[in-house]
């Protein structure tokens, strides 16, 4: 019989060195017991970046740095290659700007919100759109209005 990997994220405290999880799939209910004495807790040292107030200059200071996309089974690094202002608008609370990230040549990601991490800025959720690819890289853009 093969192994199944289950990832459980908790929002509160885990009490004690062991716990149980009851799972119901259709008409079958199973009770699983776990020994958590060897589990280490991952604590993020940075809070989520407030994208409502972030400015182009903050990202410009991170040019050529890696921004890791967090997936359930690992991470994928994209490099911030450009942070450019888009010109001021009277109705905007900040100057709009665009970011360009580069990844591997054959990388195809659907446009959607991705949870990303950067050593300088911390964690953030950014809507990325694929904008092109060639033999050397794939490009993705995020626009902030």
C-alpha positions as CSV (number, residue, x, y, z in Angstrom):
1,X,0.0,0.0,0.0
2,X,1.3,3.5,-0.9
3,X,1.9,6.3,1.4
4,X,-0.3,9.4,1.5
5,X,1.1,12.7,2.6
6,X,-1.3,15.0,4.5
7,X,-0.4,18.6,5.3
8,X,-2.4,20.1,8.2
9,X,-2.2,23.8,8.9
10,X,-3.4,25.0,12.3
11,X,-4.5,28.4,13.3
12,X,-4.3,27.9,17.0
13,X,-2.3,26.0,19.6
14,X,-1.6,22.3,19.4
15,X,-1.9,21.0,22.9
16,X,0.3,18.2,24.1
17,X,2.8,16.0,22.3
18,X,0.1,14.0,20.4
19,X,-3.2,14.7,18.8
20,X,-5.8,13.0,16.7
21,X,-7.6,13.9,13.5
22,X,-11.0,12.5,12.4
23,X,-11.5,12.4,8.7
24,X,-14.6,11.4,6.9
25,X,-14.6,10.5,3.2
26,X,-18.0,9.6,1.9
27,X,-19.3,6.9,4.3
28,X,-15.9,5.9,5.7
29,X,-14.6,7.6,8.9
30,X,-11.1,7.1,10.1
31,X,-9.4,8.3,13.3
32,X,-5.7,9.1,12.9
33,X,-3.4,9.6,15.9
34,X,-0.2,11.6,15.5
35,X,2.9,12.0,17.6
36,X,3.9,15.6,17.3
37,X,6.9,15.6,19.7
38,X,9.4,15.8,16.8
39,X,7.5,18.6,14.9
40,X,9.0,22.0,14.8
41,X,6.9,25.1,14.4
42,X,7.5,27.4,11.6
43,X,7.1,31.0,12.6
44,X,7.2,33.7,10.1
45,X,9.5,36.6,11.3
46,X,7.8,39.1,9.0
47,X,4.2,40.1,8.8
48,X,2.3,40.2,5.5
49,X,3.4,43.3,3.4
50,X,0.5,45.8,3.2
51,X,0.0,46.1,-0.6
52,X,-2.5,48.9,-0.1
53,X,0.3,51.2,1.0
54,X,3.4,49.8,-0.7
55,X,5.3,52.0,-3.1
56,X,7.5,51.4,-6.2
57,X,10.6,52.5,-4.3
58,X,10.3,49.7,-1.8
59,X,10.4,47.1,-4.6
60,X,13.1,49.0,-6.5
61,X,15.4,48.4,-3.6
62,X,14.9,44.7,-4.2
63,X,15.9,44.5,-7.9
64,X,17.7,41.3,-8.8
65,X,16.5,39.7,-5.6
66,X,14.6,36.4,-5.5
67,X,10.9,36.4,-4.7
68,X,9.8,32.8,-3.8
69,X,6.3,31.6,-4.8
70,X,5.1,29.3,-2.0
71,X,3.4,26.1,-3.2
72,X,2.1,23.3,-1.0
73,X,5.0,21.1,-2.1
74,X,7.8,23.6,-2.3
75,X,8.9,27.0,-3.6
76,X,9.8,28.5,-6.9
77,X,12.1,31.5,-7.2
78,X,11.4,34.4,-9.5
79,X,13.8,37.3,-9.9
80,X,12.5,40.9,-9.7
81,X,13.9,42.4,-12.9
82,X,12.1,45.7,-13.0
83,X,10.1,48.1,-10.8
84,X,8.8,51.0,-12.9
85,X,6.4,53.9,-12.2
86,X,3.4,54.2,-14.5
87,X,2.8,57.9,-14.1
88,X,0.7,59.7,-11.5
89,X,-3.1,59.8,-11.6
90,X,-5.1,62.3,-9.6
91,X,-7.5,59.7,-8.3
92,X,-4.8,57.4,-7.0
93,X,-3.7,57.4,-3.4
94,X,-0.2,56.4,-4.6
95,X,1.7,56.6,-7.9
96,X,0.8,53.4,-9.9
97,X,3.7,51.1,-10.7
98,X,4.5,47.8,-12.4
99,X,6.8,45.0,-11.4
100,X,8.4,42.5,-13.8
101,X,9.6,39.1,-12.5
102,X,11.7,36.6,-14.5
103,X,11.6,32.8,-14.2
104,X,12.9,29.8,-16.1
105,X,12.5,29.7,-19.8
106,X,9.7,27.1,-20.1
107,X,7.8,28.2,-17.0
108,X,4.1,28.6,-17.5
109,X,2.0,29.8,-14.6
110,X,-1.7,30.8,-14.9
111,X,-2.6,34.4,-14.0
112,X,-3.7,34.4,-10.4
113,X,-2.7,35.5,-6.9
114,X,0.4,33.9,-5.6
115,X,1.8,33.9,-2.0
116,X,5.4,35.2,-2.3
117,X,8.3,35.7,0.0
118,X,11.3,38.1,-0.2
119,X,14.1,38.4,2.3
120,X,13.8,42.2,2.4
121,X,10.0,42.8,2.1
122,X,8.7,39.6,3.8
123,X,5.5,37.8,2.7
124,X,2.9,39.2,0.3
125,X,0.2,38.0,-2.0
126,X,0.6,39.3,-5.6
127,X,-1.6,38.9,-8.7
128,X,0.9,37.8,-11.4
129,X,0.1,37.8,-15.1
130,X,2.4,36.0,-17.7
131,X,3.5,38.6,-20.2
132,X,6.0,36.7,-22.4
133,X,8.7,34.1,-22.8
134,X,11.7,33.4,-24.9
135,X,14.6,30.9,-25.0
136,X,16.2,32.4,-21.8
137,X,13.3,33.3,-19.5
138,X,9.6,33.6,-18.8
139,X,8.3,37.0,-17.7
140,X,5.4,37.9,-15.3
141,X,4.0,41.2,-14.4
142,X,2.2,42.7,-11.3
143,X,0.5,46.1,-11.6
144,X,-0.3,48.3,-8.6
145,X,-2.8,51.1,-9.1
